[in-house]
Amino acid sequence: MARANTAYYAARDPYADFTTAPEICQAFGEVLGLWAAVVWQMMGAPDPVILAEAGPGRGTLMADALRAIGRAVPAFGKALRLHLVETSPRLRALQAERLAGATWHDRVDDLPAGPLLLLANEFLDALPIRQFVRRGDGWTERFVAKDRFVEQAAAPPDLAAAEGEVVEVGEAARQVAASVGARLAATGGAALLIDYGPLRRAPGDSLQALRGRAPADPLVAEGEADLTAHVDFAALAAAGRAAGAAVQGPLPQGVFLARLGLGPRNNALARGQPPARAAALMGAARRLLEPHAMGHLFKALALCHPALPALPGFAE
């Protein structure tokens, strides 16, 4: 999965196969930028402070965030140092066209020391997973060979399952949460992780591929489709907490964005627009907010320094 996604993002335009919240709705990036600005103030307004995004795509989210920050909290705009975690040379070039002054890194662990505000939208779902299958009294682990799954005997994962059921373990995502959690506990700041998956992991195969905006076989044509899997938010929270960070959420994305004021901000953007444009803007916001669309499947989770109070969007 890691090899296939590395090849995919290096050579293809991923937005020919899928779209993400920042590309759907301008207000998404704007409210996340203001979220970061308020958290910066809660941290005591450190200067300098690292504002980072993991998996920044075309740079749309961060461009919208920086525009809102510059308008509403210019002091934060002056204090922040922009860093992007991106391995794809192709996407780095697109980001450079929109985000002047950014510094790029291959891994979250490569971000420089100092107080950190990290945004990660649909980043963790593309990290590799392991899959285990219950077989009789034991377990096997799935591997890929010649475009098919092969199974080998394995130690049991930490979840019960019935015969033939698949259990997924996102070790790479857990490692990110643990590393970020330890850093935030030591040097201050917060990380906002938005992705899709259940609140608690259950048995099931969530590995999926998209090619040409349609489902595809994830084992065929390696590097030509986007591979993702559901994020285990309970495991991320546990990893961050064990590393010393405080955990807030997870919350359904619709609840979180509504609390941040995405609806009113989007209404302001739609006001005065031609009817077709206004209708498109309103439809985009509903897609992010409503439970039957992205509002429930997607979740928001924050890791932060234990001294910080309830962060915007996570307070009851």
C-alpha positions as CSV (number, residue, x, y, z in Angstrom):
1,M,0.0,0.0,0.0
2,A,2.8,2.4,0.8
3,R,4.7,1.6,-2.4
4,A,1.6,1.9,-4.5
5,N,0.5,5.3,-3.0
6,T,4.0,6.7,-3.3
7,A,4.0,5.8,-7.0
8,Y,0.5,7.1,-7.5
9,Y,1.0,10.5,-5.9
10,A,4.3,11.0,-7.7
11,A,3.0,10.5,-11.2
12,R,-0.7,11.2,-11.3
13,D,-3.2,14.0,-10.6
14,P,-5.1,12.6,-7.6
15,Y,-7.9,15.1,-8.1
16,A,-8.9,13.3,-11.3
17,D,-9.9,10.4,-9.0
18,F,-11.3,12.0,-5.9
19,T,-11.9,15.4,-4.2
20,T,-11.3,16.5,-0.6
21,A,-13.1,19.0,1.7
22,P,-10.8,22.0,0.9
23,E,-11.5,21.6,-2.8
24,I,-15.3,21.3,-2.1
25,C,-15.7,24.3,0.1
26,Q,-13.5,27.4,0.5
27,A,-14.9,28.0,4.0
28,F,-13.3,24.7,5.2
29,G,-9.8,26.0,5.0
30,E,-10.8,29.4,6.3
31,V,-12.3,28.0,9.5
32,L,-9.4,25.7,10.1
33,G,-7.0,28.6,9.7
34,L,-9.0,30.6,12.3
35,W,-9.0,27.5,14.5
36,A,-5.2,27.5,14.4
37,A,-5.2,31.2,15.1
38,V,-7.3,30.9,18.2
39,V,-5.3,27.9,19.5
40,W,-2.1,30.0,19.0
41,Q,-3.6,32.7,21.2
42,M,-4.5,30.1,23.8
43,M,-0.9,28.9,23.7
44,G,0.3,32.4,24.7
45,A,1.0,33.6,21.1
46,P,4.5,32.2,20.8
47,D,6.6,33.9,18.1
48,P,7.8,32.1,16.1
49,V,5.4,29.2,15.9
50,I,5.4,26.4,13.3
51,L,2.2,26.1,11.3
52,A,2.4,22.8,9.4
53,E,0.1,20.7,7.2
54,A,0.6,17.0,6.5
55,G,-0.6,16.0,3.1
56,P,-1.4,19.4,1.7
57,G,-2.6,18.3,-1.8
58,R,-2.7,21.3,-4.1
59,G,-2.2,23.7,-1.2
60,T,-5.9,24.8,-1.3
61,L,-6.6,24.3,2.4
62,M,-3.5,26.2,3.5
63,A,-4.0,29.0,1.0
64,D,-7.5,29.5,2.3
65,A,-6.3,29.3,5.9
66,L,-3.6,31.9,5.4
67,R,-5.9,34.3,3.7
68,A,-8.3,34.1,6.7
69,I,-5.5,34.4,9.2
70,G,-4.1,37.5,7.4
71,R,-7.5,39.1,7.5
72,A,-8.5,38.3,11.0
73,V,-5.4,37.7,13.1
74,P,-2.4,39.3,11.3
75,A,-0.1,38.9,14.3
76,F,-0.4,35.1,13.9
77,G,0.4,35.5,10.2
78,K,3.6,37.3,11.1
79,A,4.6,34.8,13.8
80,L,4.0,31.6,11.9
81,R,6.6,29.7,9.9
82,L,5.0,27.5,7.2
83,H,6.1,23.9,6.8
84,L,4.5,21.2,4.6
85,V,4.9,17.4,4.9
86,E,4.8,16.1,1.3
87,T,6.8,13.4,-0.5
88,S,5.4,13.9,-4.1
89,P,7.6,16.2,-6.2
90,R,4.6,16.9,-8.5
91,L,2.4,18.0,-5.6
92,R,5.2,20.0,-4.1
93,A,5.4,22.0,-7.3
94,L,1.7,22.8,-7.2
95,Q,1.9,23.8,-3.6
96,A,4.9,26.1,-4.3
97,E,2.7,28.0,-6.8
98,R,0.2,28.9,-4.0
99,L,2.2,29.0,-0.8
100,A,5.2,31.3,-0.9
101,G,7.8,30.8,1.8
102,A,7.0,27.2,2.7
103,T,9.5,24.6,3.7
104,W,8.9,21.0,2.7
105,H,9.6,17.8,4.6
106,D,9.2,14.1,3.9
107,R,7.9,13.1,7.3
108,V,6.1,14.7,10.2
109,D,9.1,13.7,12.4
110,D,11.3,16.0,10.2
111,L,9.4,19.2,11.3
112,P,11.8,21.6,13.1
113,A,11.6,22.0,16.9
114,G,9.4,24.5,18.6
115,P,5.7,25.1,19.3
116,L,3.6,23.4,16.7
117,L,0.2,23.8,15.1
118,L,-0.4,20.8,12.8
119,L,-3.3,20.4,10.3
120,A,-3.8,17.0,8.7
121,N,-6.9,16.5,6.5
122,E,-7.3,13.1,4.8
123,F,-3.6,12.3,5.4
124,L,-3.8,9.3,7.7
125,D,-6.2,7.3,5.6
126,A,-3.6,6.9,2.9
127,L,-1.0,5.4,5.3
128,P,-0.4,1.7,5.0
129,I,-2.3,-0.8,7.1
130,R,-1.9,-4.5,8.1
131,Q,-4.7,-6.9,7.7
132,F,-5.2,-10.1,9.8
133,V,-7.8,-12.8,9.2
134,R,-9.3,-15.2,11.8
135,R,-8.8,-18.8,10.6
136,G,-10.1,-21.4,13.0
137,D,-8.2,-21.1,16.3
138,G,-5.5,-19.0,14.9
139,W,-4.8,-15.9,12.7
140,T,-3.1,-15.2,9.4
141,E,-1.8,-12.0,8.0
142,R,-2.5,-10.9,4.5
143,F,0.3,-10.0,2.1
144,V,0.2,-9.1,-1.6
145,A,2.0,-11.2,-4.2
146,K,1.3,-11.0,-8.0
147,D,-1.9,-9.0,-7.6
148,R,-3.5,-11.3,-5.1
149,F,-3.6,-11.8,-1.3
150,V,-1.6,-14.5,0.3
151,E,-1.9,-15.4,3.9
152,Q,0.7,-16.5,6.4
153,A,0.4,-17.5,10.0
154,A,0.6,-14.6,12.4
155,A,0.3,-13.6,16.1
156,P,-3.2,-12.4,17.0
157,P,-4.1,-8.7,16.9
158,D,-5.7,-7.0,19.9
159,L,-9.3,-7.5,18.7
160,A,-11.7,-10.4,18.7
161,A,-13.2,-11.6,15.4
162,A,-15.3,-14.4,14.0
163,E,-14.1,-17.0,11.5
164,G,-13.0,-15.4,8.3
165,E,-13.3,-11.8,9.5
166,V,-10.6,-9.2,8.7
167,V,-9.0,-7.0,11.4
168,E,-7.0,-4.0,10.3
169,V,-4.1,-2.4,12.2
170,G,-2.9,1.0,11.2
171,E,0.6,1.0,12.7
172,A,1.8,3.9,10.6
173,A,-1.0,6.2,11.7
174,R,-0.5,5.1,15.3
175,Q,3.2,6.0,15.1
176,V,2.3,9.5,13.7
177,A,-0.1,10.0,16.6
178,A,2.5,8.8,19.2
179,S,5.3,11.0,17.7
180,V,3.2,14.1,17.4
181,G,1.7,13.5,20.9
182,A,5.2,13.2,22.5
183,R,6.3,16.4,20.7
184,L,3.3,18.4,21.7
185,A,3.6,17.3,25.3
186,A,7.2,18.4,25.4
187,T,7.2,21.7,23.4
188,G,3.6,22.8,23.2
189,G,0.9,23.1,20.6
190,A,-1.9,21.2,19.0
191,A,-2.6,18.9,16.1
192,L,-6.0,18.7,14.3
193,L,-6.5,15.4,12.5
194,I,-9.6,15.1,10.2
195,D,-10.2,11.9,8.4
196,Y,-12.8,9.2,7.8
197,G,-13.6,6.1,9.8
198,P,-15.6,4.8,12.8
199,L,-15.2,6.1,16.3
200,R,-14.2,2.6,17.4
201,R,-12.6,-0.1,15.3
202,A,-14.6,-3.2,14.4
203,P,-13.7,-6.2,12.2
204,G,-14.0,-5.5,8.5
205,D,-12.0,-4.9,5.3
206,S,-12.0,-1.2,4.6
207,L,-9.2,-1.1,2.0
208,Q,-10.4,0.6,-1.1
209,A,-9.1,2.0,-4.4
210,L,-10.4,4.9,-6.5
211,R,-9.5,5.3,-10.2
212,G,-11.4,7.8,-12.4
213,R,-13.7,8.6,-9.5
214,A,-15.0,5.0,-9.4
215,P,-14.2,2.1,-7.2
216,A,-11.4,-0.2,-8.5
217,D,-9.6,-3.4,-7.5
218,P,-6.9,-2.3,-5.0
219,L,-4.6,-5.2,-6.1
220,V,-4.6,-4.4,-9.8
221,A,-2.5,-1.8,-11.6
222,E,-0.3,-0.8,-8.7
223,G,0.3,3.0,-8.6
224,E,-2.6,3.9,-10.8
225,A,-5.3,4.2,-8.1
226,D,-5.6,6.0,-4.8
227,L,-5.5,3.4,-1.9
228,T,-7.1,4.3,1.4
229,A,-8.5,2.6,4.5
230,H,-10.6,3.7,7.5
231,V,-8.8,5.5,10.3
232,D,-9.0,3.9,13.7
233,F,-9.6,7.0,15.9
234,A,-9.7,5.1,19.2
235,A,-6.2,3.8,18.4
236,L,-4.9,7.2,17.5
237,A,-6.3,8.7,20.7
238,A,-4.7,5.9,22.8
239,A,-1.4,6.4,21.1
240,G,-1.4,10.2,21.6
241,R,-2.5,9.9,25.2
242,A,0.2,7.3,25.9
243,A,2.8,9.6,24.5
244,G,1.8,12.4,27.0
245,A,-0.6,14.5,25.0
246,A,-4.1,15.5,25.9
247,V,-6.8,14.2,23.5
248,Q,-10.0,16.0,22.5
249,G,-12.6,14.3,20.4
250,P,-13.1,12.5,18.2
251,L,-16.2,14.3,17.0
252,P,-18.2,13.9,13.8
253,Q,-16.9,16.4,11.2
254,G,-20.3,17.9,10.8
255,V,-20.6,18.8,14.5
256,F,-17.0,20.1,14.6
257,L,-17.4,22.3,11.5
258,A,-20.8,23.6,12.6
259,R,-19.3,24.7,16.0
260,L,-16.5,26.5,14.1
261,G,-19.1,28.5,12.1
262,L,-18.6,26.9,8.7
263,G,-22.3,27.4,7.8
264,P,-22.4,31.2,8.5
265,R,-19.1,31.8,6.8
266,N,-20.3,29.9,3.8
267,N,-23.5,31.8,3.8
268,A,-21.5,35.1,3.7
269,L,-19.6,33.8,0.7
270,A,-22.8,32.9,-1.1
271,R,-24.4,36.3,-0.4
272,G,-24.5,38.4,-3.5
273,Q,-23.4,35.6,-5.8
274,P,-25.3,34.6,-9.0
275,P,-28.1,32.1,-8.1
276,A,-26.2,29.1,-9.6
277,R,-23.0,30.0,-7.8
278,A,-24.8,30.6,-4.5
279,A,-26.6,27.2,-4.8
280,A,-23.3,25.5,-5.5
281,L,-21.7,27.0,-2.4
282,M,-24.7,26.0,-0.2
283,G,-24.6,22.5,-1.6
284,A,-20.9,22.3,-0.9
285,A,-21.3,23.2,2.8
286,R,-24.2,20.7,3.2
287,R,-21.9,18.0,1.8
288,L,-19.4,18.6,4.6
289,L,-21.9,19.1,7.4
290,E,-24.8,16.7,6.9
291,P,-24.6,13.3,8.5
292,H,-25.8,11.4,5.3
293,A,-22.8,13.0,3.4
294,M,-19.4,13.6,4.9
295,G,-20.6,15.0,8.3
296,H,-20.8,11.7,10.1
297,L,-18.3,9.4,8.5
298,F,-15.5,11.9,8.8
299,K,-14.2,12.7,12.3
300,A,-12.1,15.4,13.9
301,L,-9.6,14.5,16.6
302,A,-7.2,16.9,18.4
303,L,-3.9,16.1,20.2
304,C,-2.5,19.0,22.3
305,H,-0.4,20.0,25.3
306,P,-2.1,18.9,28.5
307,A,-2.2,22.5,29.8
308,L,-4.5,23.7,27.0
309,P,-8.2,24.0,27.8
310,A,-11.0,22.8,25.5
311,L,-10.0,23.8,21.9
312,P,-12.4,25.5,19.5
313,G,-15.0,23.1,18.2
314,F,-14.4,20.5,21.0
315,A,-16.0,22.4,23.9
316,E,-19.5,21.2,24.7
